[in-house]
Amino acid sequence: MDTESAAGGLLAELASAVARERTVGLGNGNLTLEEIVREVLRELVKEWLDLNLPTLTERLVQKEIERLVHRAEKL
């Protein structure tokens, strides 16, 4: 077996091992690590938005109103 064939075979084995590892269930056995991280991040983003979005929206709307008033005063 030449080096190129051996390397190709090893890479194929590695790809298979990685694919198997991605499907390993965690916690209750039905969730993958990606699904758990997605759930946690979704909750963190929701909390952040609930806390910050009203203030952020108010500030942006106020800034836009000021811009429109300033623009209207120039007319």
One Martini backbone bead per residue (centre of mass of N, CA, C, O) as a GRO file, in nm:
protein
   75
    1MET     BB    1   0.097   0.036   0.024
    2ASP     BB    2   0.067   0.354  -0.021
    3THR     BB    3   0.070   0.660   0.122
    4GLU     BB    4  -0.187   0.774  -0.008
    5SER     BB    5  -0.378   0.542   0.069
    6ALA     BB    6  -0.329   0.548   0.373
    7ALA     BB    7  -0.422   0.838   0.419
    8GLY     BB    8  -0.707   0.803   0.306
    9GLY     BB    9  -0.795   0.585   0.509
   10LEU     BB   10  -0.749   0.753   0.768
   11LEU     BB   11  -0.941   0.984   0.694
   12ALA     BB   12  -1.195   0.809   0.678
   13GLU     BB   13  -1.185   0.714   0.972
   14LEU     BB   14  -1.199   0.994   1.098
   15ALA     BB   15  -1.471   1.079   0.976
   16SER     BB   16  -1.633   0.851   1.110
   17ALA     BB   17  -1.566   0.921   1.404
   18VAL     BB   18  -1.685   1.205   1.401
   19ALA     BB   19  -1.972   1.123   1.321
   20ARG     BB   20  -2.024   0.948   1.571
   21GLU     BB   21  -1.972   1.167   1.793
   22ARG     BB   22  -2.210   1.361   1.704
   23THR     BB   23  -2.436   1.126   1.797
   24VAL     BB   24  -2.391   1.155   2.086
   25GLY     BB   25  -2.560   1.139   2.368
   26LEU     BB   26  -2.693   1.357   2.616
   27GLY     BB   27  -2.808   1.322   2.917
   28ASN     BB   28  -3.097   1.169   2.812
   29GLY     BB   29  -2.976   1.066   2.511
   30ASN     BB   30  -3.129   1.269   2.284
   31LEU     BB   31  -2.896   1.481   2.297
   32THR     BB   32  -2.686   1.690   2.166
   33LEU     BB   33  -2.456   1.924   2.207
   34GLU     BB   34  -2.575   2.123   2.004
   35GLU     BB   35  -2.863   2.125   2.129
   36ILE     BB   36  -2.784   2.226   2.407
   37VAL     BB   37  -2.648   2.488   2.322
   38ARG     BB   38  -2.890   2.605   2.173
   39GLU     BB   39  -3.077   2.622   2.419
   40VAL     BB   40  -2.900   2.800   2.597
   41LEU     BB   41  -2.865   3.036   2.397
   42ARG     BB   42  -3.160   3.103   2.359
   43GLU     BB   43  -3.209   3.184   2.654
   44LEU     BB   44  -2.991   3.405   2.673
   45VAL     BB   45  -3.099   3.583   2.444
   46LYS     BB   46  -3.379   3.628   2.560
   47GLU     BB   47  -3.292   3.766   2.819
   48TRP     BB   48  -3.138   3.997   2.685
   49LEU     BB   49  -3.373   4.109   2.521
   50ASP     BB   50  -3.569   4.161   2.755
   51LEU     BB   51  -3.368   4.366   2.893
   52ASN     BB   52  -3.262   4.553   2.621
   53LEU     BB   53  -3.471   4.619   2.392
   54PRO     BB   54  -3.637   4.857   2.499
   55THR     BB   55  -3.399   5.058   2.527
   56LEU     BB   56  -3.289   5.034   2.242
   57THR     BB   57  -3.546   5.119   2.095
   58GLU     BB   58  -3.585   5.393   2.228
   59ARG     BB   59  -3.315   5.515   2.139
   60LEU     BB   60  -3.356   5.480   1.829
   61VAL     BB   61  -3.619   5.638   1.804
   62GLN     BB   62  -3.517   5.904   1.920
   63LYS     BB   63  -3.295   5.947   1.710
   64GLU     BB   64  -3.488   5.953   1.464
   65ILE     BB   65  -3.661   6.189   1.553
   66GLU     BB   66  -3.431   6.395   1.568
   67ARG     BB   67  -3.355   6.371   1.270
   68LEU     BB   68  -3.632   6.459   1.154
   69VAL     BB   69  -3.648   6.733   1.292
   70HIS     BB   70  -3.387   6.849   1.179
   71ARG     BB   71  -3.473   6.818   0.884
   72ALA     BB   72  -3.733   6.996   0.904
   73GLU     BB   73  -3.585   7.261   0.997
   74LYS     BB   74  -3.432   7.299   0.716
   75LEU     BB   75  -3.700   7.363   0.535
   0.00000   0.00000   0.00000
